[in-house]
Amino acid sequence: MTYETVRSLSAMAGLFIFVTLFIGVLVFVFWPGNQKGFDEASRIPLDSDDFSAGGNNGR
C-alpha cells in the first residue's frame, strides 16, 4: 500500500466519520422529544437568581 492510497483512504474515512457525526447531531437536535429539554435549558440564564459571593456580581 502506497502513501497516496493510505492518505486517500484515511481522508475518506475521516469524511465519513464527521458527516455521520454531523447527521447524528442534527437528528438529536431536531428530534421532537428533545424540544422540552432545550426549552428548559434556554430559560436557565433568565431564571437563575444566584449571585456570586464576591459582592460585585462579576463586574
Contacts in CASP RR format, 6 or more apart in sequence:
PFRMAT RR
TARGET T0000
AUTHOR 0000-0000-0000
METHOD contacts of the structure
MODEL  1
MTYETVRSLSAMAGLFIFVTLFIGVLVFVFWPGNQKGFDEASRIPLDSDD
FSAGGNNGR
28 34 0 8 1.000
29 38 0 8 1.000
51 57 0 8 1.000
52 58 0 8 1.000
END
